[in-house]
Amino acid sequence: MRLVFAGTPDTALPSLRALLDSPRHEVAAVVTRPDAQSGRGRKVHPSPVAQLAEESGIEVLKPAKAGDPEFLGRLREIGPDCCPVVAYGALLPQAALDIPPQGWINLHFSVLPAWRGAAPVQHAVLHGDDVTGASTFRIVKELDAGPVFGVLTEPIRSDDTSGALLARLAEAGAGLLLATLDGVEDGTLEARPQPADGVSLAPKITVEDARIDWAAPAMRVDRLVRACTPGPGAWAEFRGQRVKIGPVRLAPDAGKLAPGEIAATRKTVLVGTGTHPVELGEVQPQGKRQMTAAEWGRGVRFADGETLV
């Protein structure tokens, strides 16, 4: 099939590479978000998908909105049979959805209808799910509600961060997306409506959502930190400044500390929660580099009874 691929971040690259390598499909162009600031210098860079497309000699479309008349006109000129989508990051109006005869087919990182929305992997980790996965479905106007072509499942490990889990799903999902497009092309695959039961929503997790509540149970703190790693980054305040907190280790045998209370040795930093302490791993104080919690502790010299809030 003749394809126009829509995607933006690194997560979309395995799927784009799989389609570029496929002898059955032609990627005529990619659609991606406009260039944006990134990195420490906040310089403007093209998206990872744009960079790969440019390296591959493929036309790159960067509409500010997918409903822009100029973009819609160019999409009609290209004439795709189908538009596969992986983490594009913008809403698609009906005028765009109507252009390819086979529609827009999205790779979504959950087993639909669970975790519809922008942050399915983060919510799966945050809520302690044992298993997640990926689904391919035809995009319709309602958010992530279109009929499903195929599904794969992936166990969630006890130490999984959202970043690690998403990386595995992106690789496995690339194969699912390719198989879906193959089946659509040869007519052997039919999309089936999602069940009405089991719908859950996964809205974007904001920086404020990522603030740690040390009065919560240790397991909840652990899940929040892993869900917010690498982004937006779990955090707390220490001496009035923000400290980003990396994945923690549950320490049920470490005694009793009040929620947020810090107990440090030269090698460990423990923090109390609503149940039992957790041991901090990596931290990043405001305006400084990431470091081990032990390095941070040796630098700040905690006073007795000091807390993270």
Secondary structure, 3 states (H helix, E strand, C coil): CEEEEEECCHHHHHHHHHHHHCCCCEEEEEECCCCEEECCCCEEECCHHHHHHHHCCCEEECCCCCCCHHHHHHHHHHCCCEEEEECCCCCCCHHHHCCCCCCEEEEECCCCCCCECCCHHHHHHHCCCCEEEEEEEECCCCCCCCCEEEEEEEECCCCCCHHHHHHHHHHHHHHHHHHHHHHHHHCCCCCECCCCCCCCECCCCCCCCCECCCCCCHHHHHHHHHHCCCCCCCEEEECCEEEEECCCEECCCCCCCCCCEEEECCCCEEECCCCCCEECCEEEECCCCCEEHHHHHHHHCCCCCCECC
